[in-house]
Amino acid sequence: IILQKKNGLFRQKFRNDRFGFTLAEVLITLGIIGVVAAITMPVLIANHRKKVTAVRLKQFSSIWRQASLNVYNENGTYDYWGTLVALDSQSALDFYNENFGKFITTTEVKKSQYGIVGALPSGSGFYFYRWDGISDTSSRTYLIFCPYYKDCVELGETAKPKEGESIVDGKKTFTFYLNGNAPTSGWDGTRDDLIQKCSKENSKGYCTKLIEFDGWEIKDDYPS
């Protein structure tokens, strides 16, 4: 800083070589911003994905419940599963088109290894298949929901022919009954029981019910 006298007053004049930040100061600031971003961005992304998952789960449940009601009203009974052949993708596609497909808006429905996968306008999707042919009811038929359609496409290509509760993870894939409700068989009615079941590897199907139980939210203590 240089002091110059003008009109009887001293005024400050900043020399050009002292104006602004140094390169070191800029680099340090950028480094701090980078560290903060690296810490906070994964958390923000994870929280956003949780919200998207919960919202799409609720929407899908509502859509499929209404479709199930429409199918019932059209058939006059829930006993219309006899035409669905186990682990037969063409049979699954025909069955879906004859029943639920008339009441659900999709952007794509195609055959997978053992059933069908469908894409919804929201970007989510579902995987539908019959596991075995022992029963003529819906108890052997499974509906898997994926907040992101690509995960259902992958599941349809790689999943083994097992019951639906055994192939979902409660993160990318979730189980529903064919009436659009979350699984409740064997549940004692408490949240603690849902937490315990959702935490186990072979009972992740209950994770859907846990999210619904919590008002269609994924709470902080949701099993990771």
BELVEN-V497142 format. One record per residue. N is the residue number from 1. RES is the residue in one letter. OMEGA is omega in whole degrees, 0 to 359 (none if undefined). BURIAL is # if it has 16 or more other C-alpha atoms within 10 Angstrom, else .. D_FIRST is the distance of its C-alpha to the first C-alpha in Angstrom with 2 decimals. Layout:
BEGIN
N_RES_OMEGA_BURIAL_D_FIRST, N_RES_OMEGA_BURIAL_D_FIRST
END
This chain:
BEGIN
1_I_179_._0.00, 2_I_178_._3.82, 3_L_177_._6.68, 4_Q_181_._9.79, 5_K_179_._13.25, 6_K_182_._15.57, 7_N_176_._19.00, 8_G_181_._18.51, 9_L_175_._15.52, 10_F_177_._11.90, 11_R_180_._9.92, 12_Q_174_._6.48, 13_K_181_._5.80, 14_F_177_._4.88, 15_R_184_._6.10, 16_N_184_._9.63, 17_D_178_._10.12, 18_R_184_._8.24, 19_F_175_._10.18, 20_G_183_._13.40, 21_F_175_._15.56, 22_T_179_._16.59, 23_L_180_._20.24, 24_A_180_._21.23, 25_E_179_._20.03, 26_V_181_._21.99, 27_L_178_._25.00, 28_I_179_._25.08, 29_T_178_._25.03, 30_L_178_._27.77, 31_G_179_._29.71, 32_I_179_._29.74, 33_I_180_._30.89, 34_G_179_._33.57, 35_V_179_._34.87, 36_V_179_._35.16, 37_A_180_._36.92, 38_A_180_._39.26, 39_I_188_._40.26, 40_T_185_._40.73, 41_M_178_._42.14, 42_P_179_._45.46, 43_V_179_._46.03, 44_L_180_._45.36, 45_I_180_._47.64, 46_A_179_._50.35, 47_N_178_._50.27, 48_H_180_._50.53, 49_R_178_._53.48, 50_K_181_#_55.20, 51_K_179_._54.98, 52_V_180_._56.27, 53_T_182_#_59.07, 54_A_180_#_60.19, 55_V_182_._60.16, 56_R_174_#_62.13, 57_L_180_#_64.58, 58_K_179_#_65.38, 59_Q_182_._65.77, 60_F_178_#_68.05, 61_S_180_#_70.21, 62_S_181_._70.73, 63_I_184_._71.53, 64_W_176_#_74.03, 65_R_180_#_75.69, 66_Q_178_#_76.41, 67_A_179_#_77.69, 68_S_177_#_79.91, 69_L_179_#_81.35, 70_N_178_#_82.04, 71_V_178_#_83.77, 72_Y_180_#_85.88, 73_N_181_._86.86, 74_E_183_._87.87, 75_N_182_._89.89, 76_G_181_._91.17, 77_T_174_._90.59, 78_Y_183_._88.07, 79_D_181_._90.68, 80_Y_186_#_89.76, 81_W_187_#_88.43, 82_G_181_._91.58, 83_T_184_._90.56, 84_L_183_#_87.35, 85_V_182_#_87.95, 86_A_174_#_86.00, 87_L_179_#_83.35, 88_D_186_#_84.29, 89_S_179_#_81.37, 90_Q_177_#_83.61, 91_S_179_#_85.42, 92_A_180_#_82.12, 93_L_179_#_80.98, 94_D_181_._84.31, 95_F_180_#_84.34, 96_Y_182_#_80.82, 97_N_181_._81.54, 98_E_186_._84.81, 99_N_187_#_83.31, 100_F_185_#_79.61, 101_G_180_#_78.35, 102_K_186_._79.78, 103_F_182_#_77.55, 104_I_179_._74.24, 105_T_179_._71.75, 106_T_174_._70.49, 107_T_179_._68.70, 108_E_171_._70.60, 109_V_182_#_73.50, 110_K_181_._74.73, 111_K_173_#_76.87, 112_S_185_#_75.46, 113_Q_183_#_77.32, 114_Y_183_#_79.35, 115_G_179_#_78.45, 116_I_171_#_76.05, 117_V_180_#_72.36, 118_G_179_#_71.08, 119_A_179_#_67.71, 120_L_182_#_66.74, 121_P_182_._64.53, 122_S_185_._61.84, 123_G_178_._61.28, 124_S_181_#_63.35, 125_G_180_#_66.81, 126_F_177_#_69.98, 127_Y_186_#_72.42, 128_F_180_#_76.08, 129_Y_173_#_78.99, 130_R_186_#_82.26, 131_W_177_#_82.48, 132_D_185_#_86.28, 133_G_183_._89.41, 134_I_186_._91.01, 135_S_176_._90.39, 136_D_179_#_90.97, 137_T_181_._88.25, 138_S_186_#_84.48, 139_S_179_._84.10, 140_R_181_#_83.94, 141_T_189_#_81.56, 142_Y_179_#_77.80, 143_L_180_#_74.87, 144_I_179_#_71.42, 145_F_177_#_68.30, 146_C_177_#_65.01, 147_P_176_#_61.84, 148_Y_189_#_60.97, 149_Y_184_#_63.91, 150_K_180_#_63.08, 151_D_176_#_63.79, 152_C_176_#_67.30, 153_V_179_#_67.91, 154_E_180_._67.04, 155_L_180_#_69.18, 156_G_181_#_72.11, 157_E_189_#_72.00, 158_T_186_._71.63, 159_A_176_._73.10, 160_K_181_._76.38, 161_P_181_#_79.39, 162_K_178_._78.99, 163_E_187_#_78.71, 164_G_181_#_75.53, 165_E_185_#_74.30, 166_S_184_#_74.11, 167_I_179_#_71.90, 168_V_182_#_69.08, 169_D_179_#_65.91, 170_G_178_#_64.68, 171_K_179_#_61.36, 172_K_184_#_62.08, 173_T_185_#_65.78, 174_F_181_#_67.76, 175_T_172_#_71.48, 176_F_167_#_73.31, 177_Y_181_#_76.97, 178_L_175_#_78.65, 179_N_178_#_78.67, 180_G_180_#_74.86, 181_N_176_#_74.71, 182_A_181_#_72.84, 183_P_180_#_75.08, 184_T_182_#_76.55, 185_S_180_._79.65, 186_G_180_._79.78, 187_W_182_._76.91, 188_D_176_._77.63, 189_G_182_._75.56, 190_T_178_._72.64, 191_R_180_._69.00, 192_D_179_._69.16, 193_D_177_._71.94, 194_L_177_#_69.90, 195_I_181_#_66.94, 196_Q_182_._69.34, 197_K_180_#_71.07, 198_C_182_#_67.88, 199_S_184_#_66.64, 200_K_187_._69.68, 201_E_186_._69.83, 202_N_178_#_73.16, 203_S_180_#_72.69, 204_K_178_#_69.43, 205_G_180_#_71.41, 206_Y_179_#_70.90, 207_C_177_#_67.15, 208_T_181_#_67.85, 209_K_179_#_69.68, 210_L_179_#_66.89, 211_I_177_#_64.33, 212_E_179_#_66.82, 213_F_180_#_67.60, 214_D_178_._63.90, 215_G_183_._63.88, 216_W_174_#_62.96, 217_E_175_#_59.76, 218_I_185_#_58.69, 219_K_182_._57.78, 220_D_181_._55.50, 221_D_177_._58.59, 222_Y_183_#_60.14, 223_P_182_#_61.50, 224_S_none_._59.21
END
